[in-house]
Amino acid sequence: MATNSTIEWTQSAWNPGTGCTKVSPGCRHCYAERMAKRLQAMGQPNYARGFRVTAHEHALELPLRWKKPRTIFVNSMSDLFHEALPEDFILRVFDVMRRAHWHRFQVLTKRSDRLLALSPRLPWVPHIWMGVSVEAEEYAFRIDHLRETGASTRSKFPSTMSAQHEWMVTI
């Protein structure tokens, strides 16, 4: 897990899940897919399955061990709301975030339909920031889904070619 991030809008990355599948044109130039291939070639154990969606139980409570407060991008190498991640696993990720109240968590998804469906069961505390990527007007419905969640802080990220170029707007 990255304790220091080169992404300008966060400090750390926490990847209790890795891997993804393309869901829209905003996924075309996925930085995480390219990075996963490199990490797999380097023998990094979390990428033994390449970019196939994988839940990493051993990484689940990592933020609880980080005592200094930080801003943490959750699942920078995946989409936490991917249909291949079990609902129970997502709920446990949110429980860890809830318990690690000294951090600020940034969660970003293109799968706003699953986010909306799970929203009533998620602990929406102020230090969990929820965002959606919107790469074109036809995906603006993701913003409406986000507005319907119980998230205290909601953001939209215009999707570009890489996460380093995304920016956040609070809605």
SULQUI-V122804 format. One record per helix or strand of 2 or more residues. SS is the DSSP state (H for helix, E for strand). FROM is the first residue (numbers start at 1). TO is the last residue. If there is no record, write none. Layout:
# SULQUI-V122804
ss->SS from->FROM to->TO
ss->SS from->FROM to->TO
This chain:
# SULQUI-V122804
ss->E from->12 to->14
ss->E from->17 to->19
ss->H from->25 to->27
ss->H from->31 to->41
ss->H from->45 to->47
ss->E from->54 to->55
ss->H from->57 to->59
ss->H from->62 to->65
ss->E from->71 to->74
ss->H from->87 to->99
ss->E from->104 to->109
ss->H from->112 to->121
ss->E from->128 to->134
ss->H from->137 to->139
ss->H from->141 to->147
ss->E from->153 to->158
ss->H from->163 to->165
ss->E from->168 to->170
